[in-house]
Amino acid sequence: MRLDEDALLEAVRSRGCVPRHIAMIMDGNGRWARRRCLPRVAGHRAGRHAVRRCVDACGRMGVEVLTLYTFSQENFNRPEAEVKALWHFLQETLGAERDELHRRNVRLVTSGAIDRLPGRAQAALADAVASLSGNTGLVLNLALAYGGRQEILQAAVRLSARIVAGEVDPAHATEDDFARGLYTAGLPDPDFIIRTSGEARLSNFLLWQGAYAEILISPLLWPDFGGRDLMLAVADYQGRERRFGALPGQGPIDGPAEGAPALDPDNWLRRLKVRP
């Protein structure tokens, strides 16, 4: 039985506890293309539609920040032709989607070693960020040339420099002092990390910020992931009890029944009391 998306949205919003910040590892573009005997770049193009669907769903659910793992430091090791195609595709996408993002009141920011991008990609990105900077809705954070370990090392170097300069007392340095040196400074830590394609690893993504994030692994390949799938994932999140190292309270919040798949629509039809 397929849930009606509008009814599912209403049920999710009525339950409250919508994650403030969702981070997504968009995995499976290559496999999606290979299964269709298409070039890998076709998978990346198809993935653009999934991005649009998730941006729309986040806006409708009231999510404040959506971070997308767009290009990792390790992705520079891919074949040169594919990397060049990805930067060209980034420029093309920014140009094609900017007006729609503005219409949706989306603000665009970035996290990563942006200076490693080709000049034209940097210029296109800076132009899009500037043109959307006045918007007040969903913050869309693109993790580009991003690496979690590299980010932590950079933050440590920056904090060390502040200590040497006398700006921070090392005896009283805090996690907030350290976090000021992260790419994501100014953004809340992610509440919920979702990875598509069934791979169960973080792949050097938000290692510091995701310390207490809830994690969900979706079996869907990224181009097949849609707004409804994101809403079902959030419904799963709402059924969890976040403890942050403390003792359990009164048990999980009406989560999925034991043995029930996290994204089983029939299960959440019952849990959310949505009528088909």
C-alpha positions in Angstrom: 0.0 0.0 0.0 1.5 3.4 -1.0 1.2 6.3 1.3 -0.2 9.5 0.0 2.7 12.1 0.1 0.6 15.0 1.4 -1.0 12.8 4.1 2.5 11.5 5.1 3.8 15.1 5.2 0.9 16.2 7.5 1.5 13.2 9.8 5.3 13.9 10.0 4.8 17.6 10.7 2.1 16.9 13.3 4.4 14.6 15.3 7.0 17.3 15.7 10.7 16.6 16.3 11.5 17.1 12.7 15.4 17.1 12.5 16.8 20.6 12.3 19.7 19.5 10.1 19.7 16.5 7.7 22.9 15.5 6.0 22.9 13.1 3.1 25.6 10.9 1.5 24.3 10.7 -2.1 25.6 7.3 -3.2 24.7 5.1 -6.1 24.8 7.3 -9.2 27.3 5.1 -11.0 25.5 1.8 -10.2 22.2 3.4 -11.3 23.8 4.2 -14.7 25.6 0.9 -15.0 22.3 -1.1 -14.5 20.9 0.8 -17.4 24.0 0.4 -19.6 24.5 4.2 -19.5 27.7 6.2 -18.8 28.4 7.2 -15.2 27.7 10.9 -16.0 24.1 9.9 -16.8 23.7 8.7 -13.2 25.0 12.1 -11.9 22.4 13.9 -14.1 19.6 11.7 -12.9 20.8 12.4 -9.3 20.1 16.1 -9.9 16.4 15.3 -9.9 16.7 13.6 -6.5 18.4 16.7 -5.1 15.5 18.8 -6.3 12.9 16.4 -4.7 14.8 16.4 -1.4 15.2 20.2 -1.3 11.4 20.4 -1.8 10.6 17.9 0.9 12.9 19.6 3.4 11.3 22.9 2.8 7.8 21.4 3.2 8.8 19.6 6.4 10.4 22.6 8.0 14.0 21.3 8.0 16.4 24.2 8.6 19.6 22.8 7.0 20.2 20.2 4.3 23.9 19.2 3.7 24.7 17.2 0.6 28.0 15.3 0.2 28.6 16.5 -3.3 32.3 15.8 -3.9 34.8 14.4 -1.5 38.5 14.9 -1.2 38.9 11.3 -2.3 36.8 11.9 -5.4 39.8 13.7 -6.9 41.3 10.3 -7.4 38.7 9.3 -9.9 39.5 9.4 -13.7 40.4 12.9 -14.8 37.6 12.9 -17.5 35.0 12.1 -14.9 36.2 14.7 -12.5 36.2 17.4 -15.3 32.7 16.3 -16.3 31.5 16.6 -12.7 32.8 20.2 -12.4 31.1 21.1 -15.7 27.9 19.5 -14.4 28.2 21.5 -11.2 28.4 24.7 -13.2 25.5 23.7 -15.4 23.3 22.7 -12.4 24.0 25.9 -10.5 22.9 27.9 -13.6 19.8 25.9 -14.2 18.6 25.6 -10.6 19.4 29.0 -9.2 16.1 30.7 -10.1 14.1 27.8 -8.7 16.2 27.8 -5.4 15.5 31.5 -5.2 11.8 31.0 -5.7 11.9 28.5 -2.8 13.7 31.0 -0.6 16.8 28.6 -0.3 20.1 30.0 0.9 23.2 28.3 -0.6 26.4 27.8 1.4 29.4 25.5 1.0 31.7 23.4 3.1 35.1 22.1 1.9 38.4 23.1 0.3 36.7 25.3 -2.3 40.1 26.6 -3.5 40.8 23.1 -5.0 37.9 23.6 -7.5 38.7 24.7 -11.0 38.4 28.5 -11.5 35.2 28.4 -13.5 33.5 26.2 -11.0 34.6 28.5 -8.1 33.2 31.5 -10.0 29.9 29.8 -10.7 29.6 28.7 -7.1 30.5 32.2 -5.7 27.9 33.8 -8.0 25.2 31.4 -6.9 26.0 31.8 -3.2 26.0 35.6 -3.5 22.7 35.7 -5.5 20.9 33.5 -2.9 22.6 35.0 0.2 19.5 37.1 1.2 17.1 34.2 1.4 15.8 33.1 4.7 14.4 29.6 4.2 16.2 26.3 3.9 20.0 26.4 4.1 21.4 24.1 1.3 25.0 23.3 2.2 27.1 21.7 -0.5 30.0 19.7 0.8 32.5 20.1 -2.0 36.2 19.0 -2.0 35.2 17.9 1.5 37.0 15.5 3.9 36.2 15.0 7.5 39.7 14.2 8.7 41.2 17.1 6.7 38.6 19.4 8.3 39.4 18.3 11.8 43.2 18.8 11.1 42.5 22.3 9.8 40.3 23.2 12.8 43.1 22.0 15.1 45.7 24.1 13.3 43.4 27.2 13.5 42.7 26.7 17.2 46.5 26.3 17.8 47.1 29.6 16.0 44.5 31.3 18.2 46.2 29.9 21.3 49.6 31.1 20.2 48.1 34.5 19.5 46.7 34.6 23.0 43.1 34.7 21.9 42.3 31.4 23.6 43.5 30.1 27.0 44.5 26.4 26.3 43.4 25.5 29.9 39.9 26.6 29.1 39.6 25.8 25.4 36.1 24.4 24.6 34.5 22.3 21.9 32.9 25.5 20.6 36.4 27.1 20.2 37.4 24.1 18.1 34.2 24.1 16.1 34.8 27.7 15.0 37.6 26.3 12.8 35.4 23.8 11.0 34.0 24.3 7.5 30.5 24.2 9.0 31.1 26.9 11.5 27.8 28.7 12.1 25.6 25.7 11.2 24.0 23.4 13.7 25.4 19.8 13.9 23.4 17.3 11.9 20.7 15.5 13.7 20.2 12.9 11.0 22.6 11.4 8.5 21.2 9.4 5.6 23.2 7.3 3.1 21.7 5.8 0.0 22.7 2.7 -1.9 22.9 0.4 1.1 26.5 1.1 1.9 27.0 1.3 5.7 29.9 3.7 6.2 30.4 7.4 6.7 33.2 7.8 4.1 35.0 10.7 5.9 31.8 12.7 6.2 31.1 15.1 9.1 33.2 13.0 11.5 33.2 15.7 14.2 29.7 17.1 13.7 28.0 13.8 13.3 29.1 12.4 16.7 25.6 12.1 18.0 23.6 12.1 14.7 21.1 9.4 14.1 22.0 7.4 11.0 19.8 5.6 8.4 21.0 3.5 5.5 18.6 3.4 2.6 18.8 0.6 0.0 17.7 2.9 -2.7 20.3 4.3 -5.2 20.5 8.1 -5.1 18.7 8.8 -8.4 15.7 6.7 -7.2 15.5 8.5 -3.8 12.6 11.0 -3.6 10.7 13.3 -1.3 8.4 10.6 -0.1 11.5 8.4 0.8 12.9 11.3 2.8 9.6 11.8 4.7 9.6 8.1 5.5 13.2 8.4 6.8 12.2 11.3 9.0 9.3 9.3 10.3 11.9 6.6 11.3 13.9 9.4 13.0 10.9 10.5 14.9 10.5 7.0 16.3 13.9 7.1 18.0 15.0 8.2 21.4 18.0 10.4 21.3 20.0 10.0 24.5 23.3 11.8 24.0 25.0 9.3 26.3 22.4 9.6 29.1 20.3 6.8 30.5 17.1 5.8 28.7 14.0 7.6 29.8 10.7 6.0 29.3 11.7 4.0 26.2 11.6 4.7 22.4 9.0 7.0 21.0 6.6 4.6 19.3 9.2 3.4 16.9 8.9 0.6 14.3 7.9 -2.7 15.6 10.6 -5.2 16.3 11.9 -6.7 13.1 10.0 -4.2 10.9 12.0 -2.6 8.1 12.7 1.1 8.9 11.2 2.3 5.6 8.3 -0.1 5.3 5.4 2.1 4.3 2.7 -0.2 5.8 4.5 0.0 9.1 4.5 3.8 9.1 1.0 3.9 7.8 0.0 2.3 11.1 2.5 4.3 13.3 1.5 7.7 11.9 -2.2 6.8 11.8 -2.4 7.9 8.1 -5.5 6.7 6.2 -4.8 5.4 2.7 
